Amino acid sequence: MKEKIISIIAEITKIEQTELLENMDTAKLWDSMKQIEVILALEEEYGIQFEQNELAELTTTGKIVDVLQRKVG
């Protein structure tokens, strides 16, 4: 699942997957418009909808992976 999430983020943000993996805990690798695109793409891919409190957690690639893994299982 982690690889698929990273792949989706990389495709949208145009950031290399290796850079995303190396910076799993770094915030602000992309702008807020890309953040919205990432969130929408992940919701569509996994058939879920993030709750308001979850959206506030989605600040790094690592946190996105963690929240999605908790939500989807």
N, C-alpha and C positions, 0 to 999 in steps of 0.2 A: 504494500500500500504506500509506503514512504516513497518509493521510486516513482510511482504514478503521480503522487502529489507534487513532487519536485519537478517532474516532467511538465505538468500543467503550469506550474508557476514559471518555469523557465520559458515555456512557449509564449506566455502572455507578457512577461516582463522583459524578454530578450536578454536575460542574464544566463550565462552558462551554468549548467547543472553543477559542475565542480565548484564554481564560486558560491552557489547557494549552499552546497554541502559544507564548504569550508567556513561559511558564515551563518550557521544555523541559528545562532543566538544574537545576530546583529540586526538591529532595527533600521528602518529607513533605507533598505536596498532599492526600493522603488517608491514612486509617488502615490498619492491617495487615489488618483484615477485608476492606476494599475491595481491598487488594492481592491477596489470595487470589482474590477474585472476578474481578479483572482477569486474573490469570494463567490461571485455569481457562477463562474466556471466550476468551482468545486461543489457548490450546491447542486448544480445540474448533473455533474458527473456522478455524484454519490446519492442523488435523490433525497437530499436533506435540506433543512433550512436552519441557519444559525440563529440562535436566540440573541437578544440584545446584549446580555452579559458575556456571551461567547465572542461576539464581534469585538468587544473591548480587549479580549485576550489575544487576538490575532495580530500581534505586533512583530513577530519574527517568523522565519521559515520553520524553526523548531517548534514554536508554539502552535502554528497552523497544523503541523503534523500531529502534535500531541492532542489537540482539540478534536481533530477529525478521527483519530484512532479511538478516542473515548466515545465519540458520537456514533461512529459506524461499527466499531468493535473489531 
